[in-house]
Amino acid sequence: MKQRYLEVTFRKGKPLAAYLYLPRPPRAKAARTEDAGHGIKIDFDAVGTPIGVEITAPSATNVARLNEALARFGLDQIADDEWAPLAA
């Protein structure tokens, strides 16, 4: 996967959870997960590269908190328009 994208799961019209897919080598799988707080977990592959971000509690976090977590791992921040589906 060459570009990141956000996948959101809704229940009764409200975001239940989301996953931010990060660019990764083909067939990369999560080998470990690190809790970043506020319902945010970072998935890493076997060599320690971040490959995705789990947002397990969209109502407990916001774009600023997600961007703080991304910055800790040297990842590009998410733009407001990328976050928009979770703000619904």
C-alpha positions, -999 to +999 in steps of 0.1 A: +000+000+000+014+033-010-010+058+005-026+059+039-063+059+043-089+059+071-115+031+074-144+038+098-169+014+112-202+029+121-230+016+143-264+033+143-249+062+123-221+069+148-184+060+145-177+029+166-140+024+157-115+033+129-082+022+114-057+044+098-038+023+073-002+035+068+020+029+038+035-005+042+053-033+023+031-059+007+018-086+031+031-067+062+013-078+093+011-064+128+036-081+151+030-058+181+007-030+192+016-001+214-010+019+234-007+056+226-036+066+250-070+081+245-082+051+225-053+051+201-031+021+194-002+019+170+004-014+151+040-023+141+053-049+117+080-075+126+109-050+120+093-022+141+078-001+113+044+015+121+018+001+097-015+013+112-033+031+139-063+017+157-088+042+170-108+021+194-128+049+210-135+077+185-155+096+211-125+096+235-101+112+211-097+140+186-075+151+157-050+168+180-045+137+202-041+115+171-016+139+156+004+139+189+006+101+187+016+102+150+043+128+158+058+105+185+065+079+158+077+104+131+045+100+111+028+127+090-001+144+108-037+137+097-055+166+080-089+178+092-105+165+060-091+130+067-105+131+102-139+144+090-156+109+090-149+105+127-162+140+135-196+131+121 
